[in-house]
Amino acid sequence: MPTDRLDGIYRAILIRRFSMSISGKNTNQGISLLTCLSLVTATMVGTGVYTSLGFQLQDQRSGFSILCLWVLGGLISLCGALSYAEVVARIPRSGGEYTYLSEIYHPSLGFMAACVSLIAGFAAPISLSAIAFGTYLHAALPLCPIRISTVGAIVLISLLHLRSLKISSLLQNGVTCVKFLLVGLFIAVGVRSAFLYPDCLRILKPQPSSLLELTRPNAGIALLFVLYAYSGWNAVTYLAGEVKNPRRTVGLSLVIGTLAVTLFYVVLNAIFLTAAPENELRGVLNVGTVAATHLIGAMGGRIMSGIIALGLLASISAMTWAGPRVTQRVGEDYPLFARLAKTRDNIPVRGILLQLMLVLGLIAFNSFETILVFAQIPLLLCLMLGVIGLIILRKKRAGLEMPDTRTSFRCPFYPLPPMIFILSALAGLSYSVASKPWIALAGVVLMLLPLILHRWITRGSHS
């Protein structure tokens, strides 16, 4: 699961219920293409784009090479979206990787994907969002310590979700609008500044060493930060069964949404790079604060930091709400974990508490980069298995056409998109293993343990 993707899923459900209640129509008619597009774009724009650039500048010196990485990340995500679009057309059911890997390969891989979602898909992104929240809140209000703000936000939101989902719903609906106002404000001010001071665009011009930087192992780590920011392009697959005409609508929303976010990310990072000196951005988590300070002054930077912090708070709330539902689903499917499926007033109390402990444990590492690399490796591998699943499905069902090809999404230029995604993801993972071997090993172990334990778990479940 991508960071912020459940924020969008939650909003999509609320929007759908609200619109249906007004129109008086039956909710079984399904989610529309417009809502799916809103879901994809909303879930992709989150923590990553406001935190990645500072880490990329530690190893990349050329603004041109950094923008190339963002374009490459968009291309890789688009290829994944094209591949997933046909997978959904062939398996039009909700559940994402949990459903696809179980049906295409084996239930053990579906169980593995669920475990990866629990730790790398929810606990890790919540940790990253909380760390970023504490950093941006401190920039807005220096009296708020980063560590206390980070932990306090997670504990407080978890307690709110233990009491009532209505409280967190009101909070989330309000701060979500702020996130998109921020997007428009950054771009408008940044473009105006570029027109007034065209010399700042020099950092974006290609240098003799630009392409050479992209071949170094550290570029793989920089690419992981980019792919983390693009996480969420497959968000609609978790609600595919609820979408109107999912065989085509889901695919269109994945592709159009990914293209739109790619354009936005390239423009926003270009603004970051031209707004502030490179040495002030390098190694900084809250690059949005630095850029906003140079664009609209110190007070403007503090206000912008507060707005970003509110947007991150919405992400934490959404994932805290949705994450325990995955463990609840596992509890329903595997009797050994039946206690996780028990609820109190439809609130999975044990799931929320388990997630809270995992999040606090990850924050103890106190390293944004370590958590991100650890989480992104198993998530990428699960996405790769999903994309490879398209190749398997085509071979298994070579003689069987989908019900109506005019209303079903077909991956164009097949097999090029899945091959590009697989090879690019493998390259990024290889760079990561070379640069951060122990962190990469921990990510692989996270995948292997559920596979090893699955047979024992299923045996114990039926005993």
N, C-alpha and C positions, 0 to 999 in steps of 0.2 A: 504494500500500500504506500502511495506517495504521501509526503507530508502535505496537508491541507485538503486532500481529496475528499475526506469524510465531511469536512466543513461544507463543501459543495453538495455532497450527497444529502446531508441534513437539510440544507436550504432547498434543494430540489424537491424533497418530500414535502416540506412546508408550503412551498409555492404551489405545488400540484394540489395539495389538499385545499388550500385557500381558494385557488381559482375554481376548483370544482364545486366548492361550497357556494360560491357566488353564482355560478352558472346553473347550479342545480343538476349538473350532469353526473352520471355514475362514474366513480373513480376508476372503474375497471377499463375505461376507454384507453388509458395508457398515457405515458409522458410524451410530450410533443418534441419535435426536432429543436424548436427554439429553446425549450427547457434543457434539453441535452447539451446544446451548445453553451448555454449559460453554465451548466455544471462543469463541462470540460475546462472552459477558460477560467472559471472561478477557482477551481481546485489546483490548477497549475501555477497560478500567480500567488506565491506565498513566501515562506521564509527564504528559500534558495536565492531568489533574485536580489534580495536585500543584504545578503551575507557572503556570497561566493566570491565576489571580485577581489576583496582584500587578500584572500588566500591564493587566488590565481596569480596575483601580482608578485607573490613571493618567489615564483619560479619563472614567470613570463614577464619579459620586459617590454614587449611590443604590444601596443593596443590593437594593432591589426591582427596579430596572432590570437589575441583573446577573443576578438569579435569572430574570427574564423572558428574558434572552438564553440561559440554560441550558435553559429550557423550550422556547424557540424552536429551539435547536440540536437538542434531542431530537425535536421535531416534524418538522424538516427531515430528520433522519436516519431517522425512522420512515417518512416518505413515500418516501425513497430505498430503504429496506428493502422496502417494499410493492412498489415498482416492480421492483426487482431480483429479488424472489421469483418474479414471473411470467416474467422473462427467463430465470431458471434453469429454470423449468418448461418453457419452450419450447426451451432449449438446455442440457440437463442434463449438462454436461461441465465438467471442471476447467479452471482457468486464469484465472478472473476476467476483467478487462478485456482482457487479451491475447487471450483466446479470443473474447469477445463482440464487440469492436470489429473484429476480423479478419473474423468471419463476417457481421455485420450491415452493416458499411460496406465496408472494404477492408483487405487485409493491411498496407498502409502505416500505417493508424491503429492496428492491433495492434502493429506495430513501434514506433510512437511511444509507445504505452502501456507497452511493455517498457522503453524508454529512460527514461520518466518514473519508472517503478518503480525502476530502477537508481539514479537520482540523488535524486529527490524522495520515492520510496517507501521506500528503504532507507538510502542514505548520509545524507540529511538527518535522518531520525528517529534514526539511530544517533548522529549528532552532537548532536542535542537531548538524547537520553537521557544521553549522556556528559557534556555540560555540566551537566545537572541532577544527575547522579551526583557530579561533582566538588564542586558547591555543597553538596549534602546531606552528603557525606562530611566536608567541611571543617567544617560545622556540628556534626557528631558528634565529629570529631577535629580540632580547630583546628590541630594540627601538620601536617596533610596539606594542602599547597598545592592550590588549585582547579585551576590549569592543569596541573600535573604529574599530578594524579589523573585529570583528564579524558583526557589523551593516554595516560597509562599504562594505563588500563582498556581502551582500544580496542586498543592494541598487544598487550597481554598476552592478551586474549581471542582476537584474530586468530591469534596464535602457537599458542594452545591448539588452535584449530580446524584449524590446519595440521598439527598432530601427530596428534590423535585426537578423534573426535566423542564417544567414551565419556567422556572427562574432562569436557567441557563439559556432557554430558548429566547427569552426577551433580551438577554445580554447579547446573544449572538446575532440576532436580527439587526440590532442597532449598529454594532461595530462593523458588520459586513459592508454596509454602505460606505463607511469611511475608507475601507481598503481601495475601492474603485475611484473615490474622489482623489486619493493620494496618487494614483496612477496618472490621472489627467493633469494634476497639478505639476508633478515632476516633469512630465514631457513638455508641457506648455512653457514652463519657466526655463527648462534646459534648451529647448529649441530657440527661444528668444535670446538666451545668452550666447549661443553659437553664432547667431546672426550678428550680434553686437561685437563679438570678439572672435573673428574667424581664425586667428592664429592658434587658438586652443585646439583646432582640428588636426594639428600636425601629428599628435600622438596616434591618430588613427591611420596614418599613411603607412604603407608597407616599407619595411627596412630590409637590407640584405640578409639579416639574421632571423627574420620573421618566420619563414618557412622552416628553418633549421630548428627553431624552438619547438615546433609541433612534432618533431621526430624524437625528442628526448623523453626518457621515462617519466619525468615529472609532469609532462603534458597529460599523461594518463590520469594522474590525480586531479589535475585541473579539469579534465573532462568529466570526472566523477562528480565534481561540484556542479558542473553544468547539467549533467543528467539528473542530479538530485533536484535542481530547480525545475526541470521539465517533468518531474514525477507528477502523475495525475492525468496524463493523456489517456489512460485506460480506465478512468473513473466510472464511466457510464456502464462498463461491463458488470459492475457490481449490482446494477439495477436493470440489466438487460431484459429480464422477464417482465418488467413493469412498463417497458417502452412500447409506444404505438408503432407497429410494424418494425420490430427490432432487427429483422434481417437486413434492412437497409438504413433505417434511421440512425442506429447506433454507429454504423460505419461512417456515415456522412458527418456526424457530430465529432467523431474522433479526428477525422482528417481536417475538416474546416477549422475546428478549434485549435489543433496543433499548429496549423499554418499561421493563424492569427496571433497566437502566443509567441511563436518564433519571431515574427516581425516586431512585436512589442519588446521582447527581451533584447534583441539586437539594438534597437533604438535606445532603450533605457540604459544599457551598459555603455553605449557610446556617450550618453549624457553624463554618466558617472565619471567616465575617463576624462572627458573634456572639462568637467566642472571643477575638479580639484587636482593639485599636483600629485604625481604618481607616488612620491615618497610619503604623502600623508594618507594615502589609501592602502598602501602595502601592509598586510598583516592585520588590518583593522576589520573587526566583525561588523560594526555598524557603519558601513560605507555610505548608507543613505544619509546619516547625520552629517558626515564630512562634506558630502556633495551639496546637501541643502544649505549648510553653513556658508559655503562659498557662493552659492547662488543667491540666497536671500538674507544673509546675515546670521549672526549668532542666535538671536532670538527666534528667527525663522527656522534655524536648524533644530533648536530645542522643541519647537512646536511640531515640526515634521517628525522628530524622533518619537514624540508622544503619540502621534497618529499611527506610526508604524507599530508601536508597542500595542496599541489597541487592536490593530489588525491581527497581530500575532496572538493576542489573547483569544480572539475568535477561533483561531486555528487550534489552540490548545483545548478550548472548550469542545469543539466539534469532535476532535479525535478522542478526548476523554469520554465523550458520550458514546461514540460509535465503536471504539476498540473492544470494550467488554462484550459487545454483541457477537464478535467473532468467537471469543472464548465460550460464550453461551451456546453458539452453534456447535462447537466442538463437543461441549458437554451433552448436547442433544444427540449427537451422532455416535459418541463413544461413552458408554455407560461408566467406564472407569473415571471419567471426569464429570459425572452427573451432577455433582454439587455445584459446578460452575454454571449449570443451566438453571438453577433455582433462582427465583426472583422474589422481590418484595415490592408490591405495587408496580410490577413490570420493570423494576430496576434491578439489574444483575449486581447485587452488592458485592459478592465475592469476586466477580470479574473486575469491578472497579478497584477494589483493594489490591488485587493481584497486580493489576496494571500500575497502580501507584507505586508499589514496592519496586517493580522493574524500572520505572522511570527514575526513581530516587537512586537506585543502584547505578544506572548509567550516568547520571549527573555527577556521581562521586568521582568519575574519571576526570571531570573538569576539563575536558578537551573537546571542543566543537568538531575539530577536524577528525579526531579519532573515532568519535561516535558516527560521524557521517560516512567515513570510509567503511567502517565495520558494518553499517546498515545497508549501504548501497550495493555491496558485493553480493549478498544473498538475494536481494531484491532484483538485481540485474539478471542473475542466474535463473530466477523463477520466470522473469519476463522472457528470457531466451527460450526456456522450455515451452512457454506458451506460443512463441513465434514458430519454433520447430514443430509444434503441434499442427500448424497449418499444413506443412509439408506432409506430415503423417496422415492427416485427414484426407488430403488430396489423393494420396496413394491408396488408402483404404477404400475410399469411395470414388475411385476413378470412373467407374461405370455408372455412378448414380449422380444425376444432376440435382441441384437444389430445387425445391418446389416450383418456384417461379423466378427465373433469372432476371426478369424485368424489375422485380421488386426485391431482389437479394443482392447484397454487395459482393462484388468479386474483386480480388486484389489485382490492380492493374500492373502490367509489366512483370507478372510472376514468372520466375522465382527471384527476380532482382531485389524487391523490397525486403523479403525475409533474409536473404543472404547478406545484404548490406547491414541489416540490424545485427545479425548474428556475428559477422566478422568484426564490425565496429565495437560491439560490446565485448567481444573476446580480446580485442586490442586494448581497450581501456582497462579490462580486468588484468591483463598481462602486465601492463605498466604499473598497475596498483600493487600487484604481487611483488614486482621488482623493487618498488619504492617502499612499500609498507608490508613486508612479508608476514609479520606476526599479527598485524591487524587483519590482513587478508585470511590468514589461517583461522582466526577466531570466527570470521564470517562463514567459512566453509564448514567448520565444526557445527555451527548453528544449523546448517542444512543436514549434515550427516546424522546427528543425534536422533532427530525424529524418524529418519529412515531406519536406523538401527533398532529403535525402540518400538516401531509400529507393530511388528509381529507380536511382540510380548504384550503390547497394549490391547490389540484385538483379541489375543488369546485370553487375556484377563477379563476382557469385556464380556466374552461369551461363557465364561466359567461360572 
